[in-house]
């Protein structure tokens, strides 16, 4: 059963969700601009409870010149499911992604 939340609690939850979305978008934008390497962004995403919700394919597509097709090919090569989020990556998957997209 879903708990009943007060209007204040609902507003707090909305604000927290919006802040989390902004934080994830900022990380992807930093990779897109070249301010962060993919490997650094991936490390941050794995270690941070909010950033760990970023889909791996979305983080890959934030790299310059990587679109849906190249990201999907990379995911297949590294044995990563298309819907996998950063927090769900294994040690070998992390290492192989960092090696390819340092």
C-alpha positions, -999 to 999 in steps of 0.1 A, spaced: 0 0 0 13 35 -9 17 57 21 -3 90 22 21 119 21 13 154 31 15 182 6 48 193 22 63 158 19 52 156 -17 68 189 -25 101 179 -8 101 147 -28 95 166 -61 123 190 -53 147 162 -44 139 143 -76 144 175 -97 178 181 -80 189 145 -87 179 149 -124 199 181 -126 229 166 -110 229 136 -134 224 160 -164 253 182 -152 276 151 -151 267 142 -187 271 178 -198 306 179 -183 315 148 -203 299 163 -234 319 195 -231 352 176 -224 355 190 -188 355 154 -175 368 122 -191 344 93 -195 365 72 -170 364 99 -144 326 104 -149 321 67 -147 340 65 -114 319 94 -100 287 78 -111 295 44 -96 305 60 -62 276 85 -59 242 72 -48 224 98 -70 247 96 -101 247 58 -100 212 59 -115 226 72 -149 221 46 -176 255 35 -190 243 40 -226 233 76 -218 267 83 -203 284 68 -234 263 89 -257 275 120 -239 309 114 -253 317 135 -284 310 116 -317 292 86 -300 256 82 -309 230 55 -303 245 30 -327 281 33 -314 269 33 -278 248 2 -285 277 -16 -302 300 -7 -272 274 -21 -248 272 -53 -267 310 -57 -270 314 -53 -232 285 -76 -224 263 -49 -208 225 -50 -210 210 -20 -228 191 -9 -196 220 -13 -172 227 16 -149 262 26 -137 257 11 -102 250 -23 -118 283 -27 -136 307 -54 -127 344 -49 -121 354 -63 -155 328 -42 -173 340 -11 -156 376 -19 -165 369 -27 -201 348 5 -206 376 26 -190 402 10 -212 382 17 -244 369 51 -235 396 66 -213 
